[in-house]
Amino acid sequence: MKKLVQILLIAVVAVVISVGWRWYSYVTNTETPYDEVGIEFNSRMPGPINKWGCDKLHTTFGNVAPPYGCGANDGTRNWR
């Protein structure tokens, strides 16, 4: 049983690292803010992490419409 818990813990840590790296690569990219996987990861991040990611994307791509999860909640196509 101890071996199973160890394997599951290693698998969870590996998934968290993989998702975290993919998200960080998305928010610090310089090509496009419209990567589908990155948008999903960022939109599902907790509030402060999502805000930091959106702020980073806005700094890089401020002159385009924001991706899902980074737009203002007032129905406009403005960054929040």
N, C-alpha and C positions, 0 to 999 in steps of 0.2 A: 504493500500500500504506500509506503514511503517513497518508493521509486516512481510510482504513478503520479503522486503529487509533485515530485521534483520535475518530471517530464512535462506535466501540465503547466507548471510555473515557468519553465523555460520557454514553452510554446507561447504563453501569454506575453512574456517579456519580448520575445522575438516579434510578435504581431504589433505590439505597442511601438517598438522601435521602428519597424517597417512603415507603419502608418504615420508615425511622427515625422520620419524623414521625408516621406512623400509629401506630407502637408507642408513642411518647412521648405522643400524644394519648390512647391507651387507658389507660396506667398513671397518668396525671394527671387522668383524668375524674372526674366526681362523680355520674354517673348510675347506672351498673351495672358490676359486674366481669365480667359474663357476655357481653360482646360477642364473637361467634365469631371474627372476624378478629383482634381484639386478643389473644384467648387463644392463637390459633395463633402469632402473631408472638412473644408473650412466652414461650411454652413452647419455642420453637426458638432463643431467644437464648442466647449463651454463659453459663455459670454465674454470674459476677458481675453481668452485666447483667440476667439473669433474676431473681436474688436482689433486686437493687435495685428492679426492677419489682414483684415480689411484696411487698416491704416497703412500697412506696408504696401499693399496692392495699390491703394489710392495714391501714395507717394510716387509709385512707378507709373501708374496708368490713370492719372487724374483726369485726363481729357476724353475718356471713353465712358460709356455706360457701365455701371458697376455690375459685377457678377451676382448671381443669386446669393443671398445671405449678407450682402454688403450694401444693399440699397436702402434708402430712407423708407420708412414705413408709411409715408404719406401719399403713396401712389405715383410719385414722380420718379424720374430716372436719375436721381441725385444720390451721391454717396452719403452715407450717414456719418 
